[in-house]
Amino acid sequence: MLGVNHVPSAWSNTSRPKLPIPALVDGTNGEPVDLQIRSGQWSFLPGVMTPTLGINQDYLGPTIRTRRNTELNLNYRNTLEEGVAIHGHGLHVPGTVDGGPQLEIAPGDHWQPVLSIVQPAATCWYHSHTHGRTGDQVYRGLAGMIIIDDDNTTSMELPNRYGLDDLPVIIQDRTFDAQGRFVYSLNDAGEDGWFGETVIVNGVVSPIAEVPAGKVRLRILNGANARFYIVAFADGRPFEKIASDGGLLESPVSLTAMEMAPGERCEIIVDLSDGRPAELLTLFEDEVDAEGEGIVGNLLDLLGGSDSPVPRPSLTLKVDRTLLAHTAPVPDRLATISRPAETEIINTRDFVLNMDGDEGHGAHAGHAAMDMTINGSAMDMNVINEQVRRGVWERWRIRSNQGAHPFHVHGCSFLVEQMEGVAATPDQQGWKDTVVLDDDDWSEIVVRFDHQATEQHPYMYHCHILEHEDRGMMGQFTVTDPTG
């Protein structure tokens, strides 16, 4: 059996929990959204309370809903005894409100960013981005989802009833000790980051969601610290991928399995009109593809053949025929994506991620050694690594010297031209903010920044394996006007 979703014995004879749906907070009217960063306790194991962190709740945070051409007014209050920076991952906002490590909220302090939402509809998220402690704080619970709506998506025949046929699905993996506490250590993390043993969805193990007998939309976030997931349904049923990190694809793409790197989001639509339950599997890519031979699309091959036991589902969608179903077909056309002409791309930058730890040293107070680099430099809060002009298209080429990495860029969405040396597949041709790269060949993106980022509040580019980020695999860049 595949080594996925290792379930402690405490779960072996318990009833399946209901999928928790994070509270939906309306941020479209401009009123302040109060967000308290707090400690708490959460029951991951039956009858056992685990110390956690959360935002307005004991674990994770509410889903914040906003809309294009409105202002999102956030009011963070840090009640912890440690500093916290909170980044709006995927948001196109200036560096002053991006929530990078320069904007750490001291214990007992407030941060009140006002975000002008100008981008198309997308599933984004917010999470800790505290210098040197991002992995630890996200692992303990400091993350939540952001949904951006716009006139285009709300006018379409897409499932949109939050918590009913439009579900937030935050997938993570965690390890627990005998007392039910989290097991985590940046210093003890392996070269690929910290891998948990047990898959959790919205903070619980193997939940059930009751859904209508029709089209159901899953907004899937890989919220893991380090693991790449392969997502598929146990019966091999196809699903339609309609959106990636930065919003809708031009057309839906039919898939039976997909790989998701840490930080990535995918919106999919699955059809349950046949009334059969749909069991979502979350497979660990490092174990499925242990020999490095690539991920195959056929589900039976993926699971090792029809005689292999099926792994425990990470989420089961169970049909309730009393619920009003969404039965409209998925639209053939979803969005129009304008790509720059080659003549518009005026600059090329290369980035090489290095895990050897023998090039460069950055400032890092009291944590694991800053031994991972980009272009030979480890993250240093006092160094601006790149200077970019606003409103100008660039090509960024990125590769690693060892292994696969999800490369994330703040303040933008970009278009993937090639991934790991191969032309982007149709499901990767939408707007993205995270691209996968490895040591086989270059990944290439075209990107334009439309907001400013100053030396005091720069943007970040980094590996989204959080332990790599915390160990220095991150850089800072400014965005200024061409005449500046």
C-alpha positions as CSV (number, residue, x, y, z in Angstrom):
1,M,0.0,0.0,0.0
2,L,1.2,3.5,-0.8
3,G,2.6,5.3,2.2
4,V,0.0,8.1,2.3
5,N,-2.2,9.4,5.0
6,H,-0.7,7.4,7.8
7,V,-3.4,7.3,10.4
8,P,-2.6,6.9,14.1
9,S,-4.4,4.1,15.8
10,A,-6.5,6.5,17.8
11,W,-8.6,7.0,14.5
12,S,-8.9,3.3,13.7
13,N,-12.4,2.7,15.1
14,T,-13.8,6.2,15.2
15,S,-16.6,7.6,13.1
16,R,-15.7,9.9,10.3
17,P,-15.9,13.7,11.2
18,K,-17.8,16.2,9.2
19,L,-15.8,18.6,7.0
20,P,-15.3,21.8,8.9
21,I,-16.2,24.8,6.8
22,P,-14.2,27.9,7.9
23,A,-16.5,30.9,8.7
24,L,-17.0,33.2,5.7
25,V,-16.2,36.8,6.4
26,D,-17.5,39.4,4.0
27,G,-14.8,41.9,3.1
28,T,-16.6,43.5,0.1
29,N,-18.3,46.4,1.9
30,G,-15.1,48.2,3.1
31,E,-15.9,47.6,6.8
32,P,-12.8,46.5,8.8
33,V,-12.4,42.7,9.1
34,D,-11.1,42.0,12.6
35,L,-8.5,39.2,12.6
36,Q,-7.1,38.1,15.9
37,I,-3.9,36.0,15.8
38,R,-4.3,33.7,18.8
39,S,-3.3,30.4,20.4
40,G,-5.9,27.7,21.0
41,Q,-6.5,24.0,21.2
42,W,-7.9,21.8,18.4
43,S,-9.0,18.1,18.4
44,F,-7.2,16.3,15.7
45,L,-7.2,13.0,17.6
46,P,-10.4,11.8,19.2
47,G,-10.5,12.9,22.9
48,V,-7.2,14.7,22.6
49,M,-6.6,18.4,22.4
50,T,-3.6,19.7,20.5
51,P,-2.1,23.1,21.2
52,T,-2.5,25.2,18.1
53,L,-2.4,28.7,16.5
54,G,-5.3,30.2,14.6
55,I,-6.9,33.4,13.4
56,N,-10.3,34.2,15.0
57,Q,-10.5,30.4,15.8
58,D,-8.4,27.7,17.3
59,Y,-6.9,26.4,14.1
60,L,-6.6,28.1,10.6
61,G,-8.5,31.2,9.9
62,P,-11.8,32.3,8.4
63,T,-12.3,32.5,4.6
64,I,-12.2,36.1,3.6
65,R,-14.4,37.0,0.7
66,T,-13.6,40.1,-1.4
67,R,-14.4,41.4,-4.8
68,R,-12.6,43.1,-7.7
69,N,-12.7,46.9,-7.6
70,T,-13.4,47.1,-3.9
71,E,-11.2,47.8,-0.9
72,L,-10.4,45.1,1.6
73,N,-9.8,46.6,5.1
74,L,-8.1,44.2,7.4
75,N,-7.4,44.7,11.1
76,Y,-4.9,42.1,12.5
77,R,-4.2,42.0,16.2
78,N,-1.4,39.8,17.5
79,T,-2.2,38.3,20.9
80,L,0.7,35.9,20.8
81,E,4.0,36.3,22.7
82,E,5.9,36.2,19.4
83,G,6.0,38.4,16.4
84,V,4.0,37.4,13.3
85,A,4.0,38.7,9.7
86,I,0.9,37.7,7.6
87,H,1.3,37.6,3.8
88,G,-1.6,37.8,1.3
89,H,-0.4,35.1,-1.0
90,G,-1.6,35.7,-4.6
91,L,-2.8,39.3,-4.0
92,H,-1.7,42.1,-6.4
93,V,-1.0,44.8,-3.9
94,P,1.9,47.2,-3.2
95,G,4.8,46.1,-1.0
96,T,3.6,48.3,1.9
97,V,0.6,46.0,2.4
98,D,1.9,42.7,1.0
99,G,2.7,41.3,4.5
100,G,6.3,40.2,3.9
101,P,8.7,39.6,6.8
102,Q,9.5,43.4,7.0
103,L,5.9,43.9,8.3
104,E,6.1,41.7,11.4
105,I,3.4,42.5,13.9
106,A,4.9,42.7,17.4
107,P,3.2,40.9,20.3
108,G,0.2,42.9,21.4
109,D,0.4,45.2,18.4
110,H,-2.0,45.8,15.4
111,W,-1.6,46.0,11.6
112,Q,-4.3,47.6,9.5
113,P,-3.6,47.2,5.8
114,V,-6.2,48.5,3.3
115,L,-6.0,46.5,0.1
116,S,-7.3,47.7,-3.2
117,I,-8.5,44.6,-5.0
118,V,-7.9,45.1,-8.7
119,Q,-7.3,41.6,-10.0
120,P,-9.6,39.0,-11.5
121,A,-11.5,36.4,-9.5
122,A,-9.2,33.9,-7.8
123,T,-8.6,31.6,-4.9
124,C,-5.8,33.1,-2.8
125,W,-4.7,32.6,0.8
126,Y,-3.1,34.3,3.7
127,H,-0.4,32.8,6.0
128,S,2.5,33.5,8.3
129,H,5.6,35.0,6.6
130,T,7.6,35.6,9.7
131,H,11.4,35.7,9.1
132,G,12.9,32.3,10.1
133,R,9.6,31.1,11.7
134,T,7.2,30.7,8.7
135,G,7.3,26.9,8.7
136,D,6.7,26.6,12.4
137,Q,3.8,29.1,12.5
138,V,2.1,27.8,9.5
139,Y,2.5,24.2,10.8
140,R,0.7,25.3,14.0
141,G,-2.2,26.8,12.1
142,L,-1.6,30.4,10.8
143,A,-3.2,30.1,7.4
144,G,-6.6,30.8,5.8
145,M,-8.3,31.2,2.4
146,I,-9.2,34.3,0.5
147,I,-11.8,34.2,-2.3
148,I,-11.9,37.1,-4.9
149,D,-15.1,37.4,-6.9
150,D,-15.7,39.5,-10.0
151,D,-18.6,40.2,-12.4
152,N,-17.3,37.6,-14.9
153,T,-17.3,34.6,-12.6
154,T,-20.6,35.5,-10.8
155,S,-22.4,35.7,-14.2
156,M,-21.3,32.2,-15.1
157,E,-23.1,29.0,-14.5
158,L,-20.5,27.8,-11.9
159,P,-21.3,26.3,-8.4
160,N,-20.9,29.2,-6.0
161,R,-22.8,28.4,-2.7
162,Y,-20.0,28.5,-0.2
163,G,-20.0,25.4,2.1
164,L,-22.6,23.6,0.0
165,D,-21.4,23.1,-3.6
166,D,-18.4,25.5,-3.4
167,L,-16.1,24.0,-0.8
168,P,-12.7,25.3,0.6
169,V,-10.4,22.3,0.8
170,I,-7.1,23.1,2.7
171,I,-4.9,20.1,2.5
172,Q,-2.0,19.7,4.9
173,D,0.1,17.0,6.5
174,R,1.0,16.8,10.2
175,T,2.8,14.5,12.6
176,F,1.6,14.0,16.2
177,D,3.4,12.6,19.3
178,A,1.8,10.2,21.8
179,Q,0.1,13.1,23.6
180,G,-1.4,14.4,20.4
181,R,0.9,17.4,20.1
182,F,2.5,18.6,16.8
183,V,5.9,17.2,16.0
184,Y,7.9,19.9,14.2
185,S,11.5,21.0,14.1
186,L,13.2,23.3,11.5
187,N,16.6,22.1,12.7
188,D,15.7,18.4,12.3
189,A,14.0,18.9,8.9
190,G,15.4,16.8,6.0
191,E,16.8,18.4,2.8
192,D,13.3,18.3,1.2
193,G,11.6,20.1,4.2
194,W,9.4,18.8,7.0
195,F,7.1,16.0,6.0
196,G,4.1,15.1,8.1
197,E,2.7,11.6,8.3
198,T,-1.1,12.3,8.4
199,V,-3.2,14.2,5.9
200,I,-5.6,16.7,7.3
201,V,-8.3,18.6,5.4
202,N,-9.5,21.9,7.0
203,G,-8.0,20.6,10.2
204,V,-9.5,17.1,10.5
205,V,-8.6,13.6,9.3
206,S,-10.6,12.0,6.5
207,P,-13.8,14.1,6.8
208,I,-17.1,13.7,5.0
209,A,-18.9,16.5,3.3
210,E,-22.6,16.2,2.3
211,V,-23.1,17.7,-1.1
212,P,-25.9,17.9,-3.7
213,A,-26.2,15.4,-6.5
214,G,-24.8,17.7,-9.1
215,K,-21.7,19.7,-9.9
216,V,-19.5,20.5,-6.9
217,R,-16.6,23.0,-6.9
218,L,-13.6,22.3,-4.8
219,R,-11.1,25.1,-4.1
220,I,-8.1,23.1,-3.3
221,L,-5.1,24.6,-1.5
222,N,-1.9,22.7,-1.0
223,G,-1.2,24.2,2.5
224,A,1.6,21.8,3.3
225,N,5.0,23.0,4.5
226,A,6.9,20.9,2.0
227,R,5.0,18.0,0.4
228,F,4.0,17.8,-3.2
229,Y,0.6,16.1,-3.5
230,I,-1.1,14.1,-6.2
231,V,-4.9,14.6,-6.0
232,A,-7.3,12.1,-7.6
233,F,-10.5,10.3,-6.9
234,A,-10.5,6.7,-5.8
235,D,-12.8,5.5,-8.5
236,G,-10.8,7.3,-11.2
237,R,-13.7,9.6,-12.1
238,P,-12.6,12.6,-14.2
239,F,-12.9,16.2,-13.0
240,E,-12.7,19.6,-14.7
241,K,-9.9,21.9,-13.6
242,I,-11.3,25.4,-14.1
243,A,-8.7,27.7,-12.3
244,S,-5.2,27.8,-11.1
245,D,-3.4,30.2,-8.6
246,G,-4.4,33.5,-10.3
247,G,-7.9,32.7,-11.6
248,L,-9.8,31.0,-14.3
249,L,-8.2,29.1,-17.2
250,E,-9.3,30.0,-20.7
251,S,-11.2,26.7,-20.9
252,P,-11.8,23.8,-18.5
253,V,-9.3,20.9,-18.6
254,S,-10.4,17.4,-18.0
255,L,-8.1,15.4,-15.7
256,T,-8.2,12.2,-13.5
257,A,-5.2,13.2,-11.4
258,M,-3.1,16.3,-10.8
259,E,0.1,17.2,-8.9
260,M,0.0,20.2,-6.6
261,A,3.1,21.9,-5.1
262,P,3.1,23.7,-1.7
263,G,1.4,27.0,-2.0
264,E,-0.6,26.2,-5.2
265,R,-4.3,26.4,-5.6
266,C,-6.6,24.6,-8.1
267,E,-10.3,24.9,-8.6
268,I,-11.9,21.8,-9.9
269,I,-15.5,20.7,-10.6
270,V,-16.6,17.2,-10.0
271,D,-19.9,15.7,-11.1
272,L,-21.9,13.7,-8.5
273,S,-25.1,13.5,-10.4
274,D,-24.8,9.7,-10.4
275,G,-25.3,9.7,-6.6
276,R,-22.2,7.7,-5.8
277,P,-19.8,9.1,-3.2
278,A,-16.6,10.5,-4.4
279,E,-13.5,9.8,-2.4
280,L,-10.7,12.3,-2.8
281,L,-7.2,10.8,-2.4
282,T,-4.2,12.8,-1.4
283,L,-1.1,10.9,-2.4
284,F,2.5,11.9,-1.4
285,E,4.4,12.6,-4.6
286,D,7.7,11.7,-3.1
287,E,6.4,8.2,-2.3
288,V,4.4,7.6,-5.5
289,D,7.3,8.8,-7.7
290,A,10.1,7.5,-5.5
291,E,12.1,6.3,-8.6
292,G,11.8,9.7,-10.3
293,E,10.0,8.1,-13.3
294,G,7.2,10.7,-13.5
295,I,3.6,10.8,-12.6
296,V,1.3,8.8,-14.9
297,G,-2.3,9.9,-15.5
298,N,-4.0,6.5,-15.3
299,L,-5.3,6.1,-11.7
300,L,-4.8,2.3,-11.6
301,D,-1.2,2.7,-12.6
302,L,-0.8,5.6,-10.0
303,L,-2.1,3.3,-7.2
304,G,0.1,0.4,-8.3
305,G,-2.6,-1.7,-9.9
306,S,-6.1,-2.9,-9.2
307,D,-4.9,-5.4,-6.5
308,S,-3.3,-2.7,-4.3
309,P,-5.4,-1.4,-1.3
310,V,-6.8,2.0,-1.9
311,P,-5.4,4.6,0.5
312,R,-7.6,6.2,3.1
313,P,-9.5,9.1,1.4
314,S,-8.5,12.5,2.6
315,L,-12.1,13.7,1.9
316,T,-15.3,11.9,1.0
317,L,-18.1,13.8,-0.9
318,K,-21.4,12.1,0.1
319,V,-24.5,12.9,-1.9
320,D,-27.6,14.2,-0.2
321,R,-30.4,14.3,-2.7
322,T,-32.5,16.7,-0.6
323,L,-30.1,19.5,-1.4
324,L,-30.7,21.6,-4.5
325,A,-28.2,20.5,-7.1
326,H,-26.3,22.6,-9.6
327,T,-26.8,20.8,-12.9
328,A,-25.7,23.3,-15.5
329,P,-22.7,22.1,-17.7
330,V,-19.3,23.7,-17.1
331,P,-18.9,26.6,-19.6
332,D,-16.7,25.8,-22.6
333,R,-15.0,29.2,-22.3
334,L,-14.0,30.7,-18.9
335,A,-11.6,33.6,-19.4
336,T,-9.5,35.5,-22.0
337,I,-5.8,35.6,-21.2
338,S,-3.7,38.2,-23.0
339,R,-0.1,37.1,-23.5
340,P,2.7,39.6,-24.2
341,A,4.3,39.6,-27.6
342,E,8.0,38.6,-27.7
343,T,8.9,42.2,-28.5
344,E,7.2,43.4,-25.2
345,I,9.5,41.2,-23.1
346,I,12.4,43.6,-22.5
347,N,14.5,41.8,-19.9
348,T,15.5,38.3,-18.8
349,R,16.7,37.3,-15.3
350,D,18.1,33.9,-14.2
351,F,17.6,32.4,-10.7
352,V,19.4,29.3,-9.5
353,L,18.3,27.7,-6.2
354,N,21.1,26.0,-4.3
355,M,20.9,23.6,-1.4
356,D,24.6,23.0,-0.9
357,G,25.0,25.6,1.8
358,D,28.4,26.6,0.8
359,E,27.7,29.9,-0.9
360,G,26.7,33.0,1.0
361,H,25.5,33.7,4.5
362,G,22.5,35.8,5.6
363,A,21.4,37.3,8.8
364,H,19.3,34.9,10.8
365,A,18.8,35.3,14.6
366,G,18.6,32.2,16.7
367,H,17.4,29.7,14.1
368,A,18.7,27.0,11.8
369,A,21.7,28.0,9.7
370,M,21.0,30.1,6.6
371,D,22.5,27.5,4.3
372,M,20.2,27.6,1.3
373,T,20.6,30.2,-1.4
374,I,19.3,31.8,-4.6
375,N,22.0,33.0,-7.0
376,G,24.6,32.3,-4.3
377,S,22.9,34.5,-1.6
378,A,20.9,33.6,1.4
379,M,18.1,35.8,2.5
380,D,19.3,39.0,4.2
381,M,16.7,41.5,5.4
382,N,19.3,44.3,4.7
383,V,19.9,43.4,1.1
384,I,17.8,44.1,-2.0
385,N,18.7,41.4,-4.5
386,E,16.9,42.6,-7.6
387,Q,15.4,45.9,-9.0
388,V,12.5,45.7,-11.3
389,R,10.7,48.4,-13.4
390,R,7.0,48.7,-13.0
391,G,4.6,47.9,-15.9
392,V,7.3,46.1,-17.9
393,W,7.3,42.5,-19.1
394,E,10.2,40.3,-18.1
395,R,11.2,36.7,-18.6
396,W,12.4,34.9,-15.5
397,R,14.3,31.6,-15.9
398,I,14.5,29.5,-12.7
399,R,16.1,26.1,-12.0
400,S,17.6,24.3,-9.0
401,N,20.9,22.6,-8.4
402,Q,19.1,19.7,-6.6
403,G,15.5,18.5,-6.5
404,A,12.1,20.0,-7.2
405,H,11.1,23.4,-5.7
406,P,7.9,25.5,-5.9
407,F,9.1,29.0,-6.7
408,H,6.7,31.8,-5.6
409,V,6.8,35.5,-6.5
410,H,5.0,38.2,-4.5
411,G,2.8,41.0,-5.8
412,C,1.8,39.5,-9.2
413,S,0.5,36.7,-11.3
414,F,2.6,35.3,-14.1
415,L,2.3,33.0,-17.1
416,V,4.3,29.8,-17.3
417,E,6.1,29.3,-20.7
418,Q,7.9,26.1,-19.8
419,M,8.1,24.0,-16.6
420,E,11.1,21.9,-16.0
421,G,12.2,22.3,-19.6
422,V,8.9,21.3,-21.1
423,A,6.2,23.6,-22.6
424,A,3.4,24.3,-20.1
425,T,0.5,21.9,-20.4
426,P,-3.0,23.3,-20.8
427,D,-3.9,23.1,-17.1
428,Q,-0.7,25.2,-16.3
429,Q,-1.4,27.9,-18.9
430,G,-3.5,30.2,-16.7
431,W,-2.3,32.9,-14.3
432,K,0.0,31.5,-11.6
433,D,2.1,32.8,-8.7
434,T,4.0,29.5,-8.0
435,V,5.9,27.5,-10.6
436,V,7.6,24.1,-10.1
437,L,11.3,23.8,-11.1
438,D,13.9,21.1,-10.8
439,D,17.5,20.3,-11.6
440,D,16.8,18.8,-15.1
441,D,16.1,22.1,-16.9
442,W,14.9,25.6,-16.6
443,S,11.3,26.7,-15.8
444,E,10.4,30.0,-17.5
445,I,7.8,32.5,-16.7
446,V,6.8,35.9,-18.2
447,V,5.8,38.4,-15.5
448,R,4.9,42.1,-15.1
449,F,4.6,44.0,-11.9
450,D,1.9,46.7,-11.7
451,H,2.5,47.9,-8.1
452,Q,5.3,49.5,-6.3
453,A,7.6,47.8,-3.8
454,T,10.1,50.0,-2.0
455,E,13.4,49.2,-0.3
456,Q,11.6,49.5,3.0
457,H,8.8,47.2,1.9
458,P,10.1,45.0,-0.9
459,Y,8.5,42.0,-2.5
460,M,9.9,38.5,-2.0
461,Y,10.7,35.6,-4.3
462,H,11.4,32.3,-2.7
463,C,11.0,28.6,-2.6
464,H,7.6,27.7,-1.0
465,I,9.0,24.7,0.8
466,L,8.8,26.6,4.1
467,E,11.9,25.1,5.6
468,H,13.9,26.1,2.6
469,E,12.5,29.6,2.9
470,D,13.4,29.8,6.6
471,R,16.9,28.5,5.8
472,G,17.6,31.3,3.3
473,M,16.2,30.3,-0.1
474,M,14.5,33.7,-0.5
475,G,15.4,37.1,-2.0
476,Q,14.0,40.6,-2.0
477,F,13.2,42.9,-4.9
478,T,11.9,46.4,-5.5
479,V,9.5,47.6,-8.1
480,T,9.8,51.3,-9.2
481,D,8.5,53.4,-12.0
482,P,10.6,53.4,-15.3
483,T,11.4,57.0,-14.8
484,G,12.3,56.5,-11.1
